Amino acid sequence: MLISAGFILLAIRRFIEYIPLVSDASVNRKVYIWIGIAASFSFAVGLFLIQKIFRYMKRGNSRKSYFMRSFREKRVREIDLQRIYTMD
């Protein structure tokens, strides 16, 4: 969401940059600068949070794969034992 907000702020910044070209209105330079700072901050925080989310997902998937692998191995051992006992 923060990355989307950053893109929206960049679009607003570009629109503000375009206003003086099509009309006689002038834009306060501080507003333009602060929108740029807010966009940069949004991107930075958004990227930091995405990194945490991907790490969390990777950790969850590795736990899940460990559980599934041990379950499959246990099931294979049970099937092998059943085959051994039914061969006699």
C-alpha positions, 0 to 999 in steps of 0.5 A: 500500500505504501508503494502505491501511495508513493506512485500516487504522490509521484503522479501528483508531483508530475501534475503539479509540475505540469500546471504552470505549463498550461496556465498562469498559476504558480506552484509553491516550491515547498509543496513540490519538495515535500511531496517528493520527500513523502513519496521517497519516504513511502517507497523506503518504508514500503520496501522495508515492509515488503522485505519483512513480509517475504522473509516471513513467507519464506520461513513459513514455507520452509516449516511447511515443507519440513512438515510435509517432507517428514510426513511423506517419509513417514508414510513411505516407511509405513508403506514399505513395512506393509509390503514387507509384512504382506510378502510373507 
